Amino acid sequence: MVCHPLFSWSCLLIPPNMTMMVFGYKDRWVSILELLEAIQQRRSIRKFTEQTVDKGLVQELIDVSVWAPSASNEQPWGFVIVQDQVYLNELSTAAKSGILEKINVLPALEQYRSTMENQAFNIFYNAPALVIFYGKKDDPHTDHDCSMAAQNFMLAAREKELGTCWIGFAEAVCASDEFKTKHHIPEDYKLVAPIILGYPDHFPQNSISRKDYPVFSWVTNN
Ligand SMILES: Cc1cc2nc3c(=O)[nH]c(=O)nc-3n(C[C@H](O)[C@H](O)[C@H](O)COP(=O)(O)O)c2cc1C
């Protein structure tokens, strides 16, 4: 179903059996995935095209991410955005060195040694952008709140045909005092979610299956 660009959002009635729609808003043609589909079709993306992501679009995704719930409505998040491929490469190299140092003292991380020693491996998978969610340290719910905002971000990105992946390895650099000072991150904020963003080479067709989950108890009154 296609709507004319002059039509407003309100013209959009989504039939229950129609999962993806294309319609015009102002002068843009936009594809819309339904929410349940976006949730299931979000996959971690680790291969990107060279296309950069428009700054306005990054802003739009962050703006929508902060509609996440937060304990006592504290909204404890703050952001750093990096859209500089050369700098991201430098950060990746620094992170790999830092992780290798950790591996030397933490044998549990040994499985990552060969990956970190691989010169060609970029922890950001050459994504054109990195959006980092920081949260207020003194807020006991900061990890929950910022993680929910990060999930909103990833789903909104999926809806815009953008790929994301949470990069835990980035902690080695993005949580460092040096990085925090350089990017004006107040002392009372801590790293929560470093998320890469870019146009995917492709969206994986085969969904990674999910494990069976235990339901410990389900209480009803009938
Ligand atoms: C806290 C966290 C840290 C992660 N760190 C990395 C990472 O450093 N590198 C990476 O490639 N993927 C990372 N991932 C992505 C997971 O590997 C991925 O979500 C998982 O395999 C499930 O795949 P899916 O996201 O496609 O459903 C991380 C995910 C989470 C939630």
The ligand as a MOL file (V3000), in Angstrom:
LIG
                    3D

  0  0  0     0  0            999 V3000
M  V30 BEGIN CTAB
M  V30 COUNTS 31 33 0 0 0
M  V30 BEGIN ATOM
M  V30 1 C 25.9750 -6.4120 26.7230 0
M  V30 2 C 26.2530 -6.8880 25.3060 0
M  V30 3 C 27.5520 -6.8580 24.8250 0
M  V30 4 C 27.8320 -7.2800 23.5230 0
M  V30 5 N 29.1110 -7.1610 23.0410 0
M  V30 6 C 29.3700 -7.5080 21.7620 0
M  V30 7 C 30.6690 -7.3040 21.2060 0
M  V30 8 O 31.5860 -6.7730 21.8530 0
M  V30 9 N 30.8900 -7.6750 19.9290 0
M  V30 10 C 29.8880 -8.2420 19.1630 0
M  V30 11 O 30.1590 -8.5660 18.0040 0
M  V30 12 N 28.6370 -8.4280 19.6460 0
M  V30 13 C 28.3500 -8.0790 20.9140 0
M  V30 14 N 27.0760 -8.2120 21.4080 0
M  V30 15 C 26.0070 -8.7450 20.5510 0
M  V30 16 C 25.6130 -10.1800 20.9410 0
M  V30 17 O 26.6380 -11.0550 20.5450 0
M  V30 18 C 24.2750 -10.5240 20.2380 0
M  V30 19 O 23.2650 -9.6720 20.7200 0
M  V30 20 C 23.8530 -11.9710 20.4780 0
M  V30 21 O 24.7470 -12.8560 19.8840 0
M  V30 22 C 22.4400 -12.2690 19.9180 0
M  V30 23 O 22.3870 -11.9720 18.5310 0
M  V30 24 P 21.3500 -10.9130 17.9450 0
M  V30 25 O 21.6600 -9.5530 18.5670 0
M  V30 26 O 21.5660 -10.9200 16.4610 0
M  V30 27 O 19.9690 -11.3530 18.3140 0
M  V30 28 C 26.7880 -7.7890 22.7000 0
M  V30 29 C 25.4660 -7.7850 23.1880 0
M  V30 30 C 25.1940 -7.3400 24.4640 0
M  V30 31 C 23.7540 -7.3040 24.9460 0
M  V30 END ATOM
M  V30 BEGIN BOND
M  V30 1 1 1 2
M  V30 2 1 2 3
M  V30 3 2 2 30
M  V30 4 2 3 4
M  V30 5 1 4 5
M  V30 6 1 4 28
M  V30 7 2 5 6
M  V30 8 1 6 7
M  V30 9 1 6 13
M  V30 10 2 7 8
M  V30 11 1 7 9
M  V30 12 1 9 10
M  V30 13 2 10 11
M  V30 14 1 10 12
M  V30 15 2 12 13
M  V30 16 1 13 14
M  V30 17 1 14 15
M  V30 18 1 14 28
M  V30 19 1 15 16
M  V30 20 1 16 17
M  V30 21 1 16 18
M  V30 22 1 18 19
M  V30 23 1 18 20
M  V30 24 1 20 21
M  V30 25 1 20 22
M  V30 26 1 22 23
M  V30 27 1 23 24
M  V30 28 2 24 25
M  V30 29 1 24 26
M  V30 30 1 24 27
M  V30 31 2 28 29
M  V30 32 1 29 30
M  V30 33 1 30 31
M  V30 END BOND
M  V30 END CTAB
M  END
